[in-house]
């Protein structure tokens, strides 16, 4: 609260925001840190604790619930990031949050808030093995961008054609963190981990034929990577990779 108020007063002194806008922000800062909607409790203090506000996981929630939570987050000045949002739910959100944007491939909704997100340090590279992995890769990329990071997308560079990955070596080496998304046998994170000095965040996807067991084969392969510095997320968890990398 103290740091946020100091930043707010400094912004008024510099003329960056108007006194009336600042008054609205002060009212938001003095509101309770947890907003009880009955069906959900919005943690408005999470940005201070963890660097980014509470994120809405849309799968399993009704459109009305997602809209109410999203409005509660944006009203307090926080940026909105909602994952696993279907087009039908987006149709319910869009009339209520005019500045929101839907990313259909990622199934993500974002909306800038009044409170700026601190910029990241350097670039996060998001690497996808194949085109079938793009929904998870885009969830990671869009989420990382919403958290204030610069993102480089390096797609369709799986191990079946290793020359495609090697051609991107300089872009990989320039990244501060590399997120690697792969299904099938899940070998790509180990290859990338052997090429770069940066930490690698591996995301197994549920892409593959029967013996991939819905991504379990890729998950076990990544957990058993012989490359050092590889951290592994849950199956299809692009958002988790973005949060860890950020």
C-alpha positions as a printed Julia matrix, in Angstrom:
246×3 Matrix{Float64}:
   0.0     0.0     0.0
   2.75    2.49    0.97
   4.84    1.88   -2.16
   1.78    2.06   -4.42
   0.61    5.3    -2.83
   4.08    6.85   -3.15
   4.21    5.9    -6.83
   0.73    7.35   -7.33
   1.62   10.7    -5.71
   4.8    10.85   -7.74
   2.78   10.29  -10.93
   0.45   13.17   -9.99
   3.42   15.45   -9.27
   4.89   14.65  -12.71
   1.57   15.28  -14.4
   1.39   11.69  -15.62
  -2.15   11.26  -14.25
  -4.86   13.67  -13.19
  -5.85   14.31   -9.54
  -9.34   12.89  -10.21
  -7.85    9.7   -11.65
  -5.53    9.52   -8.64
  -8.5     9.86   -6.29
 -10.12    6.83   -7.93
  -6.87    4.91   -7.51
  -6.64    5.87   -3.82
 -10.14    4.52   -3.25
  -9.09    1.27   -4.94
  -5.91    1.06   -2.84
  -7.87    1.5     0.4
 -10.41   -1.2    -0.51
 -10.16   -4.64    1.17
  -7.45   -6.88   -0.36
  -9.94   -9.73   -0.88
 -13.22   -9.11   -2.69
 -15.88  -11.73   -1.88
 -18.26  -12.32   -4.79
 -19.95  -15.25   -3.08
 -18.78  -17.76   -5.67
 -15.19  -16.44   -5.81
 -12.79  -14.42   -3.67
 -10.63  -12.11   -5.78
  -7.13  -11.69   -4.34
  -6.37   -8.04   -5.12
  -3.14   -8.16   -3.13
  -1.48  -10.76   -5.34
   0.22   -8.21   -7.62
   2.09   -6.76   -4.65
   3.13  -10.21   -3.39
   3.96  -11.92   -6.67
   4.44   -9.18   -9.26
   1.28   -9.88  -11.3
  -2.43   -9.9   -10.39
  -4.61  -12.96   -9.96
  -5.13  -14.81  -13.24
  -8.52  -16.27  -14.18
  -8.57  -19.94  -15.2
 -11.68  -20.02  -17.37
 -12.17  -23.75  -17.84
 -15.06  -25.04  -15.74
 -16.4   -21.58  -14.88
 -19.63  -20.17  -16.26
 -19.58  -17.11  -18.5
 -21.32  -15.04  -15.79
 -18.71  -16.01  -13.22
 -15.8   -15.18  -15.52
 -17.32  -11.81  -16.45
 -17.88  -10.88  -12.81
 -14.35  -11.86  -11.78
 -12.84  -10.07  -14.79
 -14.78   -6.88  -14.02
 -13.68   -7.04  -10.39
 -10.02   -7.3   -11.4
 -10.14   -4.49  -13.98
 -12.17   -2.18  -11.71
  -9.31   -2.22   -9.2
  -6.9    -1.1   -11.93
  -5.26   -4.5   -12.45
  -4.5    -5.93  -15.91
  -6.65   -8.91  -16.8
  -5.32  -12.27  -17.95
  -7.87  -15.06  -18.37
  -6.89  -18.44  -19.8
  -8.88  -21.31  -21.34
 -11.62  -18.96  -22.53
 -13.97  -20.27  -25.24
 -15.36  -18.06  -28.03
 -18.83  -18.18  -26.46
 -17.47  -16.86  -23.14
 -15.55  -14.16  -25.01
 -18.85  -13.08  -26.59
 -20.15  -12.5   -23.07
 -17.02  -10.64  -21.94
 -16.49   -8.32  -24.93
 -19.56   -6.07  -24.43
 -18.66   -5.57  -20.74
 -14.91   -4.91  -21.14
 -14.51   -2.77  -24.24
 -10.71   -2.61  -24.05
 -10.26   -6.37  -23.72
  -8.77   -8.5   -26.49
  -9.32  -12.16  -27.32
  -6.49  -14.34  -28.64
  -8.39  -17.28  -30.21
  -5.45  -19.63  -30.81
  -4.23  -19.17  -27.25
  -7.79  -19.09  -25.84
  -6.69  -16.13  -23.73
  -8.34  -12.8   -22.88
  -6.19   -9.8   -21.92
  -7.05   -6.28  -20.87
  -4.64   -3.55  -19.83
  -5.23   -2.08  -16.39
  -4.7     1.37  -14.95
  -1.79    0.04  -12.91
   1.2    -0.53  -15.26
   2.93   -3.9   -15.33
   6.68   -3.65  -14.57
   8.66   -4.47  -17.73
  10.62   -7.7   -17.91
  14.39   -7.93  -18.25
  15.31   -9.2   -21.68
  13.52  -11.59  -24.03
  11.59  -14.8   -23.44
  11.83  -17.12  -26.45
   8.85  -19.42  -26.95
   9.84  -22.43  -29.05
   7.26  -24.84  -30.46
   8.12  -28.23  -31.94
   5.23  -28.41  -34.41
   2.19  -26.54  -35.64
  -0.06  -28.78  -33.54
   1.67  -27.41  -30.44
   0.81  -23.78  -31.25
  -2.26  -23.42  -28.99
  -0.12  -24.17  -25.93
   2.8   -22.14  -27.25
   0.52  -19.16  -27.89
  -0.94  -19.45  -24.38
   2.63  -19.15  -23.1
   3.57  -16.31  -25.44
   0.46  -14.18  -24.88
   0.62  -14.74  -21.12
   4.28  -13.73  -21.02
   3.52  -10.57  -23.01
   0.65   -9.7   -20.66
   3.14   -9.96  -17.79
   5.27   -7.25  -19.4
   7.84   -9.32  -21.26
   9.25   -9.12  -24.77
   8.63  -12.43  -26.54
  10.28  -14.07  -29.54
   8.24  -16.8   -31.22
  10.25  -19.62  -32.83
   7.78  -22.14  -34.22
   7.84  -25.48  -36.07
  11.43  -26.37  -35.2
  10.98  -29.93  -33.92
  13.67  -32.59  -33.82
  12.38  -34.33  -36.97
  14.12  -31.56  -38.91
  16.9   -30.41  -36.63
  18.34  -27.97  -39.2
  15.27  -25.74  -38.63
  16.21  -25.31  -34.97
  19.92  -24.8   -35.65
  19.07  -22.01  -38.09
  17.56  -20.11  -35.1
  20.6   -20.58  -32.86
  21.38  -16.87  -32.49
  17.82  -15.97  -31.49
  17.85  -18.79  -28.95
  21.16  -17.66  -27.44
  19.92  -14.07  -27.11
  16.98  -15.05  -24.89
  17.09  -14.73  -21.11
  14.71  -17.69  -20.72
  13.5   -20.24  -23.27
  10.09  -21.9   -23.11
  10.02  -25.1   -25.17
   6.66  -26.62  -26.09
   6.54  -30.12  -27.57
   4.34  -33.18  -27.79
   4.96  -36.63  -29.33
   8.21  -37.91  -27.74
   9.03  -34.55  -26.09
  12.71  -34.51  -27.06
  13.03  -30.84  -28.05
  13.71  -29.33  -24.58
  16.78  -31.54  -24.14
  18.15  -30.42  -27.51
  17.53  -26.74  -26.73
  18.95  -27.2   -23.23
  22.21  -28.38  -24.79
  22.44  -25.32  -27.04
  21.74  -22.4   -24.69
  23.02  -21.09  -21.38
  19.61  -19.72  -20.35
  17.14  -21.68  -18.22
  14.73  -23.82  -20.23
  11.08  -24.21  -19.22
   9.65  -27.33  -20.87
   5.95  -27.78  -21.57
   4.69  -31.19  -22.71
   1.57  -31.08  -24.87
  -1.17  -33.64  -25.31
  -0.32  -33.89  -29.02
   0.52  -37.37  -30.29
  -0.77  -40.81  -31.2
  -2.1   -43.37  -28.71
   1.14  -44.31  -27.01
   1.77  -40.67  -26.12
  -1.0   -41.17  -23.53
  -2.3   -37.63  -23.86
   1.08  -36.04  -23.25
   2.29  -38.37  -20.5
   5.1   -39.74  -22.69
   6.38  -36.23  -23.4
   6.07  -35.27  -19.72
   8.15  -38.27  -18.57
  10.75  -37.62  -21.28
  11.14  -34.01  -20.19
  11.35  -34.95  -16.51
  14.17  -37.33  -17.46
  16.05  -34.76  -19.56
  19.82  -35.14  -19.46
  20.26  -31.39  -20.13
  20.86  -29.31  -17.02
  18.66  -26.35  -16.2
  15.4   -27.77  -17.6
  12.28  -27.17  -15.49
   9.09  -29.01  -16.49
   5.5   -27.76  -16.36
   2.31  -29.81  -16.37
   0.81  -31.06  -19.63
  -0.5   -28.19  -21.83
   0.31  -25.61  -19.12
   1.52  -22.72  -21.26
   0.45  -20.16  -18.67
   2.5   -21.85  -15.95
   5.57  -21.71  -18.17
   5.03  -17.99  -18.8
   4.65  -17.25  -15.1
   7.81  -19.19  -14.24
   9.81  -17.59  -17.05
   8.55  -14.1   -16.2
